[in-house]
Structures are given as C-alpha cells and as structure tokens.
Amino acid sequence: MANKKLNFYFFGKIGEYDCYNPSYVCSKEYLSEILYLIAQNEPFSISKIEIAEFLNIKKETVEYNIKNLELINAIEIKDGGYRVKFPVFLEEDIIEMENYLNNIGELIGKRIIEIKDTLFKKVSVLICSKYHSYERILYHIICDKIFDDIAFEFFTEKNIFCSSKKQPGGRDYIIIAYQDSKLVEKYSNKLYVAVIIIELMILLLIVSEIQTV
C-alpha cells in the first residue's frame, strides 16, 4: 500500500531554485510523505523515529528532510515533535467543509442575476463598453479588481487571509498543501468555488453601496 502524501502550491516570490526555494525542498524524496504524517497527527506528537518506522525509511532520511524543512521555516520543532506552519487540507477536512458548500453557489448566483441590470448600467458608461460586451468587462472587473485587489485587501485587513509572508533567503511567499487523493481532487474545484463565492459577496456589498449613491 502506497504511503499518503501531499501536493504543494506556492504563491509569491519563491526565488532561485536553491535550498531556500520551497519547490526545490518539497521535491525531495519522501518529504511529501513526511509532511503528510506531521500534518495528519496532533502538533508535536510524532517523532522522527516514528516517522521513519511508519514510512520504513532510514532515520537519517527523515533528519535530512526535517533539516531542509526547518531551513525554509515550513515546520516548527518542539520536544522532539513537529508542527506544520502552513495550511494543509486533508481528506477529513474536505468532508467537513462540504457541509458548508452545499447550495450556497446557487443562492449567490441568483442574487448576481437579480442585480444584472444594475451592473450592466454601471458598465455602460465605461469607454470600453463600445468595444467589448458587458459580460467580458464585468469578468475583468471582478477577476482583476475585485478578486486580486479588493478581496485580498479586505480579508488581509481582517487577518483572515495571508497574502504575503517573509521567508528565509529573502523570499516572500505562502505555501498551501492538499492531500494527494481522488477525494480531495474531486472537491478541489468546490474549494475554489467557495473562495469565489466569498469574493462575490464582497462585490454584492460594493454594488449595494453604489445603489445608495
């Protein structure tokens, strides 16, 4: 039976492909499996010896990967145990989150449709409306301005999102990991949709303020 592992995503400036580059570090053999075990267990509850025994690998291999992870500030070490210092989504997390994703997309979508005329009216005064469809313009406004700018600023100010994190080696990036499984892959699109829904809710707030002007 294959050992469970993680898939990694890096956002920001990860720099040169060297010992401080998270993509380089996380590509090391057995590192993904080691991080999965650390994330799956309670913080600081699993030792390098237990990891080595579970994966049936040498203790030195675990020590080598732990050293690399510590170098990029991806884990915390305490009393011989380890804790992951970035978000990790496991199968059990996806199952729990599914409870919050049901039907919400339909509810928000209906609300967007209800205010379509108001949105189109606002877009019609833009010069670019002479050359592009309203739908295309709104797509770029929502994706570029709302998603990339306003939404991240909104949640960053409330300490809900972390849009930037200074890292060793003069880097500035964040790491997000997902368990490598068909279940997580199946629901990964829904997780993305959940983010979109939250950002659309901000758009609704903005539109409601425009209507009162």
HELIX and SHEET records of a PDB file:
HELIX    1   1 PRO A   22  CYS A   26  1                                   5    
HELIX    2   2 LEU A   31  GLN A   40  1                                  10    
HELIX    3   3 LYS A   48  LEU A   55  1                                   8    
HELIX    4   4 LYS A   59  LEU A   71  1                                  13    
HELIX    5   5 GLU A   91  LEU A  101  1                                  11    
HELIX    6   6 ILE A  104  GLU A  114  1                                  11    
HELIX    7   7 LYS A  116  VAL A  123  1                                   8    
HELIX    8   8 ILE A  127  LYS A  130  5                                   4    
HELIX    9   9 TYR A  134  HIS A  140  1                                   7    
HELIX   10  10 ILE A  141  ALA A  151  3                                  11    
HELIX   11  11 PHE A  152  GLU A  157  1                                   6    
HELIX   12  12 PRO A  168  GLY A  170  5                                   3    
HELIX   13  13 LYS A  182  THR A  212  1                                  31    
SHEET    1   A 3 LEU A   6  LYS A  13  0                                        
SHEET    2   A 3 ARG A 171  GLN A 179 -1                                        
SHEET    3   A 3 VAL A  88  PHE A  89  1                                        
SHEET    1   B 3 LEU A   6  LYS A  13  0                                        
SHEET    2   B 3 ARG A 171  GLN A 179 -1                                        
SHEET    3   B 3 LYS A 166  GLN A 167 -1                                        
SHEET    1   C 2 ILE A  75  LYS A  78  0                                        
SHEET    2   C 2 GLY A  81  VAL A  84 -1                                        
END                                                                             
